């Protein structure tokens, strides 16, 4: 009877030591593997750029995930907004959740940013052309906006190791 209790105490001690040593990262809400430190922008509309670590080109599955991310973005809590966003966008997520009520947007389309040179130039100037090739954008329209073309916004997204993250809203 005493041995199982000691074994449990020993396992708990090992887990505590691993946690203190920083080796048990599975419990992190924002693991570095998906949320590495953002890089400073070179100027322009963005102040921070997504870190290129782990960025992957979009495939059909990632494009479908981009549509889901875009439709969920802005509809939950600030924490959910951060989970759906690259670290480069977190300062803007914090500001957005202070000044607006959450609400879903209707996703009109998702496409490669490189197919839209005017929008791509915003990202190329601030973060470089390589990011343009790895970015998809989603056209979003708030519910109830009718035929208001000026109400359409663009959400820029990257795929980091299979996780689609927003990094700029224009």
N, C-alpha and C positions, 0 to 999 in steps of 0.2 A: 504494500500500500504506500509505503514511503517513497519508493523508487519512482513511480509515475509523477508524484508531486515534485520531486527533485528534477526530473527530466523536464517537466513543464516550466519550472523556475529557470532551468538552464537555457531552454529555448527562448524564453522571454528575455533573458539577459543577453543572449547572442543577438536577438532582434534589436534590442535597445542599443547595443554597441554598433551594429551596422547602421542604424539610423543616425547615431551621433557621428559616425565616420563619414556619413554622406554616401554610403554605398547602396542604400535601399531607396533608389530614386523612383521606384514604381508608383509610390504613393503621391508623387508630386502632382499638383494640379496643372502646372505648366512646365513639362519636361523640356530641357534644353534641346533635345533632339528635334522637337517641333517648334519651339519658341526660342531660337538663339537670339542673342543680343542684336538689335538693329544697328545699321550703319548710318553715319551722317550723310545727308543728301548733298549734292554739289550745288544746290540752289534751286530756285524755281518754286513750284507749288508744293512740293513735299519737303518736310524738314528731316525725315528719316526714311531710309530705304530698307527693304527686307534683306536680311543676310543671305547671301547666295548658298550657304551651306544646306544641302539636302533638297534644293529646288529641282523639280523634275518637269519635263514637258507634259502638257496635258494630253491624255488619251480620252477615248470615249467614256470610260468609267469616271475619270476625273471631271470631265465636262458635266456629267450628270450630277456629280457631287457638288460642282460649282453652282449649279441651278438650285440645289437644296440649300447650300450655304447662303446664297443670295436671298432666297425666300425666307430664311430664318433670321438673317441678320437684322438687328434692330427690333426684333419682336419679343425679346426676353429681357433678362436682367443684365446689368453691367458685366457680371461674371461670364454670362453666356456670350455677350459681345466680345469679351476678351478671348474666350475659347474659340470663337469663329474668326479671330483676327490675328494677323501677324503682329509681332511685337512693335514693328515700325508704326503701327496704327493705334497702339494703346493710348497715347496721350489724347488722341482725338476721340477714342471710345469713351474715355473718362469725361471729356467735355460734352459729348453728345448726350450721355445719360444724365448729366446734370441739367441739361436745358431742353429736354424733349420727353414726350411720353412714348414708350415703345409702341410700335405698330408694324405689322407686316407690309411688305411691298409686293406688288405683282411683278414677277420677272417676265419681261417681254422677250428677251433673247440673251444668249450667252455665246460669245465668239472670241476668236483669237485677237488680241490687241494689235498684233502686227498687221492685221487686215484693215485696221483703221488708223492711217498715218497721223491724222490730226490729234487723236487722243494719245497715240503712241509717242508723239513728240514730247508730251508733258512728262512722261515717265523717262524717256531717253535723256532728256535734259537733266533731270534731277538724279537719276540712278543709273543711267547707262543703257545702251542698246541691248545688252544681254538680257536684262530684266524684261524688256519689251517682248522678246521671243518666248519668255516663260510665263507670260501673263495672259489671262483671259479676262474679259470684262463682261459684266452683266448690266443690261439696261433695266432700270427699275422704275416703276410708276406707283405712286401711292394710291390706295383704294379711294374711289370717289373723286378722282381728279379728272374724270371725263376725257375730253379731247385735248387737254392742256399739254402741249408739247414741251413747254418750258418746265413742267413738273417732273420730267424724266431725268433721272440721275444715273450715273455710271459707277458701278462698284468694281474695283480692280482686284483680281484674285491670283494667288499663286498656289501651286501644289507642292507641299513640302513633305516628302516621304509618304505620299498617299493621303495627306490631310490637306484639304483645301481651306485656305485662309484669305480673308480680305485684308488689303493693305492701304486702300485709298478710296475715298468716295468723292466723286466730282459732280 
